[in-house]
């Protein structure tokens, strides 16, 4: 009996051993991952063996192969989809269907200091995926947002390396720093020009005050949250994205040719009582096309290489980028090099740490900022070169000083190089103190150095373009900024209740140092020999200035939901900024509250079939603006070298008070209200979001003009002068579906309406004037006044053109001559003066819209994006920017007044006179446009070929950006970006004077995944 028992025990042990061995042995599991809605396959899905570092990714056809124990569990994850766990159970084939997180309102949305499910968001937050950004030919990621988000207005500048101007729900502030706040992985920036668009995972735009108030100190102009790409679990994945193409000027302005120019200059000369300047204009023919001479088709190439991967304990992402962009002006070039590295480590179950660091280096060969005015104004009768090779000289043609330049000379002898070095990044640690309590600390920095070198050599090209003494000018700006943040988050679910509580603290420091040095008689033999020490010692000058700003903040937020039906969001932030220390309110307080009702989750909606989801939300909040210069209430004195007096043989240096400052300055505050509706239909194939908002700016800081005869170098006094509001409506509608024939497509349209209005002014009806750039005689073309919009165009209303002296004799303009503008006598006093000026239009768009479409059929994909604005005006200052015999456009030549009855809309060639060039309605044109923003056709190589090449994916594409532009404006483009030099001001918005024009970009590219 004992022997039998022993044999039985051994047999049982061997059976158990066999069974365990069988389940412990790895098997090969294959399958396909598909979308639960349209049944399409999903590439790049992460497939991990739970609890291990073993992983794989699906290929372009959604297929995967992985080795796993027969009793393991596979975890399938992909951005935008609900994570799914599937037991292997000794199966060799496992096909998985992933449901989009958006279908269940589970999509994760990045918000201030964290993330929320889409269902829990009570504010207006828009998200754009990184793949939609990288598809664009834009070298700046912000430009790629144009037309994709309702209520967001973006104006681009054509200069290589320039940053666009972005406005969210209208102008938020007008003085100091008017840019939005960019938060990149927790670090605050004023621009993200240093970012490679291909490094971005997603961008969230916070639009309503409830979402913004958590960033109180800098939220007045909106907040853009940027999340860069992180490492993903699985084997290393290498991606290469590259493109090459060219940029071409669109809608070029046609100028008068040689004969036409000479004809008009003769008319201008005789109108002043002088003899014609040219005996026979016909001899000049077509003359010189200065646009054709200076502009070009410009090459652009862009490359990005990245590698990412990870395990259960760590992940990594490393990328390199290179951009080489020629400007459409000859000699203009911009190169940018980027590198980014991020690592995340799960050291222990309760502790996670990580960092990301990015470096950027750029170099720009700049152009003279006046070049676009020069090629607009240069006389076409002047050749580029004479037959002997010397430069064509305008003085040889008696053209005077107004256009005494040869643009080719300006190009050839302008030597200015700008270099920019920037290192940014942050490091963080997350500690799970308790099961539901997490502490996070992070420290970030932004360290930059901008170097600009300008050199004017000794040369003599024309009578008006020569230099006898060389000049070297060197600028260096250093930025040293850091931010430290600590947050404590409690998150728990108990029963039907979801609660998240956030408490945090922030400390920031911004330091800038600027130094400028100049020297004359610096010789030039090579680029490496340009040093100030080589110039004359007596001519060297050095200027050094800087600024230091600090801030400290405390904030908190509570998110609560009950049964995923009733939502509540409340936050509070307190900020102290050094700018207001000693001369204003040091602390600012910014509360907010938001509520939501997910109607579709109510029991009474259970059996209805109309709505897939339905949510009503509303929010209110306060935001602030500390973007004013340091020490705005501190009176300073200057000590110029000329203020010297000698007493008894001793020289004494004098001082001067040449600035005026306010004695007290408060924070600008914004108060916003938003009501939104989100609805999904037909199993979320159709989704609609609608928002109505009121955004008010209180105690807005303006510069008020003061008397110029009191000796101030800046004739403005800043102060809390006005209140204004932006009121509007936004609509987003998206349809996504797949046909039985295999066509997958999405069509998304957005529309925004915004009205800007000044609601109160401390100075009553006294206006604030601005917009003098590009205008002659010191004229100002904009006005901000109670009841109007910010920076509205202001001037005389043109009623026609004087045809003869009899009309003039009967008019209120006795000093006019035939061919001059006839202005409306608004007050009927028989005199045309400043009292007859009226509002002429607004540079603030009332309407903005975009249509974004994506189509995919088999291996082909097509993207078409359309974007436009309406209800906006542009001031064409180029027409009246005249000091003599500048050229005219062909349009002006064809329609000008040149004798009685020839025109009652266009004036004579005397348009540059004081009366005719004064701001008036002739210069104000509609700025409305519609364009094909992006058109891209792609083809993904067959999966069978990829298998042979041991590659995951190869996609080739052809792209066109801005290929079609439709508008009535008579300039290059009605999209007037912020100036290339100087600072942007909403008081001078929309004035076209020497603006770097936009262009179309055509390129070919490839996306490769190894």
RALINBEL-V408543 format. One record per backbone hydrogen bond with DSSP energy under -1.0 kcal/mol. CO is the residue of the C=O (numbers start at 0). NH is the residue of the N-H. Records with the same first field share a line. If there is no record, write none. Layout:
CO: NH + NH
This chain:
0: 4
1: 5
2: 6
3: 7
4: 8
5: 9
6: 10
7: 11
8: 12
9: 13
10: 14
11: 15
12: 16
13: 17
14: 18
15: 19
16: 20
17: 21
18: 22
19: 23
20: 24
24: 69
26: 67
28: 65
29: 93
30: 63
31: 95
32: 41
33: 97
34: 38
39: 34
44: 57
45: 76
46: 55
47: 74
48: 51
53: 48
55: 46
57: 43
58: 61
61: 32
62: 58
63: 30
65: 28
67: 26
68: 71
69: 89
71: 87
72: 49
73: 85
74: 47
75: 83
76: 45
77: 80
79: 100
83: 75
85: 73
87: 90
91: 29
95: 33
97: 35
98: 81
99: 102
100: 105
101: 104
104: 118
106: 117
108: 115
110: 113
113: 110
115: 108
116: 119
123: 206
125: 204
127: 202
128: 132
129: 133
132: 135
141: 144
142: 145
144: 147
148: 151
150: 168
152: 166
154: 164
158: 161
164: 154
166: 152
180: 223
181: 188
182: 225
183: 186
186: 183
188: 181
191: 194
195: 198
196: 199
198: 228
200: 129
201: 226
202: 127
203: 224
204: 125
205: 222
207: 211
208: 212
211: 214
212: 215
214: 217
215: 623
216: 625
218: 221
221: 180
222: 205
223: 182
224: 203
225: 184
226: 200 + 201
233: 309
236: 307
237: 1009
238: 305
239: 1007
240: 303
241: 1005
242: 301
243: 1003
244: 299
245: 1001
246: 297
247: 999
253: 889
256: 260
257: 261
258: 262
259: 263
260: 264
261: 265
262: 266
263: 267
264: 268
265: 269
266: 270
268: 273
269: 272
279: 282
280: 283
284: 258
285: 257
287: 289
288: 292
289: 293
290: 294
293: 329
297: 246
298: 325
299: 244
300: 323
301: 242
302: 321
303: 240
304: 319
305: 238
306: 317
307: 236
308: 315
309: 233
312: 345
313: 310
314: 343
315: 308
316: 341
317: 306
318: 339
319: 304
320: 337
321: 302
322: 335
323: 300
324: 333
327: 295
328: 331
331: 326
332: 364
333: 324
334: 362
335: 322
336: 360
337: 320
338: 358
339: 318
340: 356
341: 316
342: 354
343: 314
344: 346 + 352
349: 431
350: 347
351: 429
352: 344
353: 427
354: 342
355: 425
356: 340
357: 423
358: 338
359: 421
360: 336
361: 419
362: 334
363: 417
364: 332
367: 370
369: 373
370: 374
372: 376
373: 377
376: 886
378: 381
379: 287
383: 391
385: 388
389: 385
392: 395
393: 396 + 398
394: 397
400: 403
402: 404
405: 408 + 409
406: 410
407: 411
408: 412
414: 454
415: 365
416: 452
417: 363
418: 450
419: 361
420: 448
421: 359
422: 446
423: 357
424: 444
425: 355
426: 442
427: 353
428: 440
429: 351
430: 432 + 438
435: 490
436: 432 + 433
437: 488
438: 430
439: 486
440: 428
441: 484
442: 426
443: 482
444: 424
445: 480
446: 422
447: 478
448: 420
449: 476
450: 418
451: 474
452: 416
453: 472
455: 470
458: 466
464: 460 + 461
466: 458
469: 520
470: 455
471: 518
472: 453
473: 516
474: 451
475: 514
476: 449
477: 512
478: 447
479: 510
480: 445
481: 508
482: 443
483: 506
484: 441
485: 504
486: 439
487: 502
488: 437
489: 500
491: 498
493: 496
495: 562
496: 493
497: 560
498: 491
499: 558
500: 489
501: 556
502: 487
503: 554
504: 485
505: 552
506: 483
507: 550
508: 481
509: 548
510: 479
511: 546
512: 477
513: 544
514: 475
515: 542
516: 473
517: 540
518: 471
519: 535
525: 528
526: 529
528: 530
530: 533
531: 534
535: 538
536: 539
540: 517
542: 515
544: 513
546: 511
548: 509
549: 577
550: 507
551: 575
552: 505
553: 573
554: 503
555: 571
556: 501
557: 569
558: 499
559: 567
560: 497
561: 564 + 565
564: 597
565: 561
566: 595
567: 559
568: 593
569: 557
570: 591
571: 555
572: 589
573: 553
574: 587
575: 551
576: 579
577: 580
582: 664
585: 576
587: 574
589: 572
590: 621
591: 570
592: 619
593: 568
594: 617
595: 566
596: 598 + 615
597: 600
598: 601
601: 604
602: 605
612: 679
613: 599
614: 677
615: 596
616: 675
617: 594
618: 673
619: 592
620: 671
622: 669
623: 219
624: 667
625: 627
626: 176
630: 633
637: 655
639: 642
641: 643
642: 653
644: 651
646: 649
649: 646
651: 644
655: 637
657: 712
667: 624
668: 697
669: 622
670: 695
671: 620
672: 693
673: 618
674: 691
675: 616
676: 689
677: 614
678: 687
679: 611 + 612
680: 685
681: 684
684: 735
685: 680
686: 733
687: 678
688: 731
689: 676
690: 729
691: 674
692: 727
693: 672
694: 725
695: 670
696: 723
697: 668
699: 720 + 721
701: 718
703: 716
714: 705
716: 703
718: 701 + 720
720: 761
721: 699
722: 758 + 759
723: 696
724: 756
725: 694
726: 754
727: 692
728: 752
729: 690
730: 750
731: 688
732: 748
733: 686
734: 746
736: 744
738: 741
742: 738
743: 855
744: 736
745: 853
746: 734
747: 851
748: 732
749: 849
750: 730
751: 847
752: 728
754: 726
756: 724
757: 786
759: 722
760: 763
762: 765
767: 783
769: 781
770: 780
771: 774
775: 778
780: 793
781: 769
782: 791
783: 767
784: 787
787: 757
788: 791
791: 782
792: 839
794: 837
795: 920
796: 823
799: 821
801: 818
803: 807
804: 808
805: 809
807: 810
811: 831
812: 815
816: 819
818: 907
819: 801
821: 798
823: 825
832: 835
833: 836
837: 794
840: 792
841: 872
845: 753
846: 869
847: 751
848: 867
849: 749
850: 865
851: 747
852: 863
853: 745
854: 861
855: 743
856: 859
858: 939
859: 856
860: 937
861: 854
862: 935
863: 852
864: 932 + 933
865: 850
866: 930
867: 848
868: 928
869: 846
871: 926
873: 924
874: 876 + 991
879: 881
887: 255
888: 892
889: 893
890: 894
891: 895
898: 901
906: 896
909: 912
912: 916
918: 795
919: 922
922: 875
924: 873
928: 868
929: 965
930: 866 + 932
932: 961
933: 864
934: 959
935: 862
936: 957
937: 860
938: 955
941: 945
942: 946
943: 947
944: 948
945: 950
952: 1008
953: 940
954: 1006
955: 938
956: 1004
957: 936
958: 1002
959: 934
960: 1000
963: 931
965: 929
973: 975
984: 987
989: 874
990: 992
991: 877
995: 157
999: 247
1000: 960
1001: 245
1002: 958
1003: 243
1004: 956
1005: 241
1006: 954
1007: 239
1008: 951 + 952
